Amino acid sequence: MSDDDGGEGPANGGIDDSSDGGRHGRVQRHPTPGRRNSLRYWTDVKPVWRVTLNYLLVWIARIAPSLRVRSWVLRRLGATVGDGVSWGLEATPDVFWPELITLGDDVIVGYDSVILCHEFLQDEYRTGEVVVGDRAMIGAKAVILPGVRIGADAQVAADSLVTRDVPAGATVAGVPAKEMGGDDPASAEAGPDGSPPDDPDAADR
């Protein structure tokens, strides 16, 4: 998968077309049909059999010992999966709209991380494609929200909540995730997991 796959900005202008890095400019909004929250009406937008099958496939993707089997299952779910993708144990793709996930070549998705392509809210539900560029790395227990694009060779630190786009080659960390480096001398030398440079336990996490 080339760097051009998923790299073009949306029709309304590049990846930074809103205050949160373009995510809200990409998600599709669907109004709640009744008085209750949108999750109560999920069977109106997805067949029960489809979500049940997705759930079983997601379970296999989470626990299968083979990376090849996990990639195969992700493709059966409808996700676009490049060559050499490493999907970590317990990592969870979106169960409702897994077909909105695109993973470039040699992407690493860490242990127990979650890629979400939907948000069920009170007055609406939202869906959005998540695109992860070639050789990008997502740390353990990170959560990626709908509509986010992660550039090639970018790194997302463990336990991060990614609410906006991550530029190619950047490292982000935190809740919400922010780009490391710049004016913070400590973060400029921090490891990809967000540990300080003098943390002796950083290599063990």
Secondary structure, DSSP 8 states (H G I E B T S, - for coil): --TTTTTS--TTSSTT-STTTTHHHH-EEEE-SSSS-GGGGHHHHS-HHHHHHHHHHHHHHHH-S-HHHHHHHHHHHT-EE-TT-EE-TT-EE-SS-GGGEEE-TT-EE-TT-EE--EEE-SSEEEE--EEE-TT-EE-TT-EE-TT-EE-TT-EE-TT-EE-S-B-TT-EEETTTTEE--TT-HHHHT--TT---TT-TTGGG-
